Each structure stands twice: as structure tokens, then as C-alpha cells.
Amino acid sequence: MHKKLWIPGPTEVKEEVLKQQAKPLFGHRSKNFTELYDSVLTQLREFFKTEQHVLVLTASGTLFMDIAARNLVRPDGKALCCVNGSFSSRMYDAIDGSGKEAELFEVEWGKAVTVDMIKEKVEATKYDIVTVCYNETSTGVKADLKAIGDLLKNYPETLLVVDAVSSMGGDMLLPDEWGTDLVFASTQKCFALPPGLAVGIVSQAALDRAKEVPDKGLYINLEKILGYYEKKKQTPSTPNISLLFALDYKLKEMLAEGAENIYKRHKEMADYTHEWALKHGFGLFAEEGYRSVTVTTVDNRVKNLDVDALNKALGEKGLVIANGYGPFKGKNFRIGHMGDHTVEGLKELLSAIEEIWGL
Ligand SMILES: Cc1ncc(COP(=O)(O)O)c(C=O)c1O
């Protein structure tokens, strides 16, 4: 039996979206492909109200971490990596692992790296980039990205690199207004598509920086990828055309619903889940004021109920949620309410949990 995915990615994909992938292929050097890719990028620009460069890679979102490391940090430059969970820590690993200098700035899991903390760091040191995870999926903490962007507008040499893997297309994101330089996501989260594509939005300042940085490799060379698009309106290597059909279709739906309405739907799901958790005597793991709208991390430490047993019972009802991440397995559980999910569906899930646990 299929288990409806209430995990924070991959999330549920509608059948009509899955079916888009079964369309007959054409070559990636054909006019058909140029039209498809241009349609995808045009819709992304419209959805995110951006005039920045947009690209879609055949990869998962993590590749953009390597892109940030290899393209945006100068050989003698330094990155400030704000870490408050597993995925922001992965960004630090990518930069550190590329041989570039990365400063780990870490706060406790469940807490946010605040704009004031970042202000203190950038006032004291010149960084090539600051990396921030907009929505730390391991903890359910979201960053105040607008405030961080506003701060960094005062430091034009410092680019803002944002992992928005689990919130782009669900939470609000305005790259131009907020001043992000590289913001990226994977398709299996709020776009409600299968995994396999990664979307990136790149400022002109970021592209200019990439032009200045040597040894950028091939597949992850921003200058080459964006330059190829500029010249040919295509991708330098063969992309996953089947998934691009699905993305093109999905973006039409997203534009019809509208970014603000999508955000409202996600916020409503988050608020409903938060109230439900508190009503039943659980805690919320994420710091107040910084709670994600796409994933709720419920603190199970007071009630200490068996999350694995819950998931087994949910499975029999065709549902699945996520356990706590890493060291918080069993101590937390996470509900991914992203993509096409609605409050109505969420109510069914939460009722099933109530019934299984006798809440
Ligand atoms: C915030 C965040 N960043 C990065 C990743 C990694 O994304 P991918 O597995 O698509 O490379 C994830 C995956 O869950 C994530 O939630």
C-alpha cells in the first residue's frame, strides 16, 4: 500500500504530475527543448519575482553547496557558515571540503542563527560569503532571511548563500527584494515533484564573483552553465527532460495558485500542527518566532511516546511521518506539511495519530 508522504521530503507527488514524465522525449539540442527550458525558467522568474539568473540542474540540491564553495569563495577568501542543524552543517562540510576557508558558526539545534549574531560576525571579519539555511529540516527552524538579507546589503562584498531546499516554493522567498545571491532548492520538497532537479537563483554579483574565482570544475561551473544558457538557451549537458516536463506543468499550477496563497496555505498547516501539538501536551522543538511553515518538529521528550510504533501503525492506514533527526530520533517527530498538502489532509493525519496514541 502506498503511504502518503507526510515526511519533510520527498513529499507526495500527484499522479497527474508523475504522468508528465511519461511524455515522449526530444533531443536536448532541439527547438522543443529550448522552448521547454525557457518556459521553466520564465515561470520560475515570475513566481519568485526575480530578474536574477535562474538555472535548473539535473542534480539534487546538495550540488549547489559545492557550487557555492567552488564558485563564490576566493582562494584567499573566507566563508561564514551559520550552522543550527544537520543540513546547515553539510554546507560547512562542502566549503571546508573544497579546500576553501570556512568558519563554523554554530548554535544549538532548535535555535536560530539570528541577524544580530551575523551582524557581529560581519562587522568583525570580511567574508566572501555567508551561508544560511532558510529552513533547517532537521529541526524545523526557519531563518529570518529578509532581515539577514537587509543586513548584508551593507556588505556588498559578502554574498548571501541560502539553502532553501525545504522551503522554496512553500514559504515566502523574494530573492531580489531580500538581496540573496545564491538561493537553491531540490524539486522533491515544496515543488511536490520527484527528486532529481535542483533550482538555483543567482545574482549578478554572484556571477561576477564566479568569473573572478579560478578552478571551478566543469559540471558545477556557474560561469559555464549560465554562459551556455545566455548563448543557446539550453543546458551544457543532457538534463533530465522528463522531470523538466513535470516541473513545467507544476509551475503553471503554482503560478495559478500564487506565491502568497501558497505561503498562506503552508502557514495555516504549520499553525494548525503547532496548536495540535501543544493541545496534546507535546512541545515544539523550534525556537518561538523562528518556526518553519513547511515542517513541524514536535518535541516528544515530555510524553516520550514510541515514534517507531506510531509510524508502523500509521503505515497500516497508508500514512507516514518522520522520526526526529539524528540525535533526536525518538525525542522528536517531524511532520512535513509541504507541496500539495492541505489542512484537510493534515486533519486526517493528526486524527489518525490521536487514534493510534489514544490522545
Ligand atoms: C535544508 C536541506 N538542505 C539540503 C538538503 C539536501 O537536499 P538533497 O538531498 O536534495 O540534495 C535537504 C534534504 O532534506 C534539506 O532538507
The ligand as an SDF file (V2000), in Angstrom:
LIG
                    3D

 16 16  0  0  0  0  0  0  0  0999 V2000
   17.5180   22.0170    4.2480 C   0  0  0  0  0  0  0  0  0  0  0  0
   18.0600   20.9410    3.3770 C   0  0  0  0  0  0  0  0  0  0  0  0
   19.2020   21.1560    2.7280 N   0  0  0  0  0  0  0  0  0  0  0  0
   19.7400   20.2340    1.9200 C   0  0  0  0  0  0  0  0  0  0  0  0
   19.1430   19.0110    1.7430 C   0  0  0  0  0  0  0  0  0  0  0  0
   19.7200   18.0280    0.8130 C   0  0  0  0  0  0  0  0  0  0  0  0
   18.9410   18.0110   -0.3210 O   0  0  0  0  0  0  0  0  0  0  0  0
   19.1380   16.9100   -1.4540 P   0  0  0  0  0  0  0  0  0  0  0  0
   19.0350   15.6020   -0.7700 O   0  0  0  0  0  0  0  0  0  0  0  0
   18.0220   17.1990   -2.3910 O   0  0  0  0  0  0  0  0  0  0  0  0
   20.4820   17.1460   -2.0450 O   0  0  0  0  0  0  0  0  0  0  0  0
   17.9530   18.7260    2.4130 C   0  0  0  0  0  0  0  0  0  0  0  0
   17.3050   17.4110    2.2690 C   0  0  0  0  0  0  0  0  0  0  0  0
   16.4540   17.0290    3.0170 O   0  0  0  0  0  0  0  0  0  0  0  0
   17.4010   19.7200    3.2370 C   0  0  0  0  0  0  0  0  0  0  0  0
   16.2500   19.4920    3.8750 O   0  0  0  0  0  0  0  0  0  0  0  0
  1  2  1  0
  2  3  1  0
  2 15  2  0
  3  4  2  0
  4  5  1  0
  5  6  1  0
  5 12  2  0
  6  7  1  0
  7  8  1  0
  8  9  2  0
  8 10  1  0
  8 11  1  0
 12 13  1  0
 12 15  1  0
 13 14  2  0
 15 16  1  0
M  END
$$$$
